[in-house]
Amino acid sequence: MDNVSKAVQYYENGYMCSQAVFAAFAEEFGITEKQAFQIGACFGGGMCKGEVCGA
């Protein structure tokens, strides 16, 4: 499965966009998907401003 499809699948399963995108590329960054979900959780909601995408 390509990274775009993975990100879409994660998003459709309830993860925030920042988590979905980061987790899809986790292997390329040398971290686990679980770690990416945890790190990406901090950037949900446009980094609390609604003007900047957390992804």
For each residue, the residues with C-beta under 8 A, 3 or more apart:
1: 5 6 9
2: 5 6
3: 6 7 24 25
4: 7 8 24
5: 1 2 8 9
6: 1 2 3 9 10 23 24
7: 3 4 10 11 20 21 23 24
8: 4 5 11 12 20
9: 1 5 6 12 13
10: 6 7 13 15 19 20 23 24
11: 7 8 15 16 17 20
12: 8 9
13: 9 10
14:
15: 10 11 19 20 23 37 40
16: 11 19 20 40 41 43 44 45 54
17: 11 20 21 44 53 54 55
18: 21 22 40 41 42 43 44 53 54 55
19: 10 15 16 22 23 36 37 40 41 44
20: 7 8 10 11 15 16 17 23 24 40 55
21: 7 17 18 24 25 40 55
22: 18 19 25 26 36 37 39 40 55
23: 6 7 10 15 19 20 26 33 36 37 40
24: 3 4 6 7 10 20 21
25: 3 21 22 28 29 36
26: 22 23 29 31 32 33 35 36
27: 30
28: 25
29: 25 26 36
30: 27
31: 26 35 36 39
32: 26 35 36
33: 23 26 36 37
34: 37 38
35: 26 31 32 38 39
36: 19 22 23 25 26 29 31 32 33 39 40
37: 15 19 22 23 33 34 40 41
38: 34 35 41
39: 22 31 35 36 42
40: 15 16 18 19 20 21 22 23 36 37 43 44 54
41: 16 18 19 37 38 44
42: 18 39
43: 16 18 40 47 54 55
44: 16 17 18 19 40 41 54
45: 16 48 50 54
46: 49 50 51 52 53 54
47: 43 52 54
48: 45
49: 46 52
50: 45 46
51: 46
52: 46 47 49
53: 17 18 46
54: 16 17 18 40 43 44 45 46 47
55: 17 18 20 21 22 43
